[in-house]
Structure formats: C-alpha cells, structure tokens
C-alpha cells in the first residue's frame, strides 16, 4: 500500500486494523443483500401506496345530501 500508488496511502499501523480479502468480500456481499432486501421492501411499499391511490380514485363520489327545505 504505502508508496505503491499515486495516493500514497499509509498501511495500517496496528494489525487489528487489517481486513482479509475474505472478510471484505463477505462484508460487501452482506451489504449488497441488505440493500437489495431494503430496496425490495421500499418497492413493495410504493406499489401498495399506488394501488391504494388507484382504488381511491376509482371510487364513486358519495351522493349529494338532499336539498334542505
């Protein structure tokens, strides 16, 4: 890392700061799964809202009240 690129990033000083490629790959896969689940949930909520709006728009208006005398 250090001195190997244009950005000249520093290597971690403490070994505990390092992450193995396997751990990083698993973390990224877990994050992707989580984001896909949340996106699916969001799309279901949007579709439900649209369906409800369409249902309300298709309802007939209530009859007018009888005229007062």
C-alpha positions in Angstrom: 0.0 0.0 0.0 2.4 2.6 1.1 4.3 4.1 -1.8 2.7 1.9 -4.3 0.2 4.4 -5.9 -0.5 7.9 -6.7 -2.5 8.4 -3.5 0.4 7.1 -1.3 -2.0 5.7 1.3 -0.5 4.6 4.6 -0.5 1.0 5.7 -2.4 0.2 8.9 0.0 0.6 11.9 -1.9 -2.0 14.0 -2.5 -5.5 12.6 -6.1 -5.3 14.1 -6.9 -2.6 11.5 -6.3 -5.0 8.6 -9.1 -6.9 7.0 -8.6 -10.0 5.0 -9.9 -10.3 1.4 -12.4 -13.0 2.5 -13.8 -10.8 5.3 -14.1 -7.8 3.0 -15.8 -9.9 0.3 -18.3 -11.3 2.8 -19.0 -7.8 4.2 -19.6 -6.5 0.7 -21.9 -9.5 -0.1 -23.8 -9.0 3.1 -24.2 -5.2 2.4 -25.5 -5.9 -1.1 -28.0 -8.5 0.2 -29.2 -6.0 2.9 -29.5 -3.2 0.3 -31.4 -5.5 -2.1 -33.8 -6.5 0.7 -34.4 -2.9 1.7 -34.9 -1.8 -1.9 -37.4 -4.7 -2.4 -39.3 -3.6 0.8 -39.3 0.0 -0.4 -40.7 -1.0 -3.8 -43.5 -3.1 -2.2 -44.5 -0.1 -0.1 -44.5 2.2 -3.1 -46.6 -0.4 -5.1 -49.1 -0.7 -2.2 -49.4 3.1 -2.0 -50.0 3.4 -5.7 -52.6 0.6 -5.6 -54.4 2.3 -2.7 -54.4 5.7 -4.6 -55.8 4.0 -7.7 -58.5 2.4 -5.6 -59.5 5.7 -4.1 -59.5 7.4 -7.5 -61.8 4.7 -8.9 -64.4 5.0 -6.1 -67.6 6.8 -6.9 -68.2 10.1 -5.0 -70.8 9.9 -2.3 -74.3 11.0 -3.3 -75.0 14.7 -2.6 -77.1 15.4 0.5 -80.8 16.0 0.0 -81.7 19.6 -0.5 -82.8 21.5 2.6 -86.2 23.0 2.8 
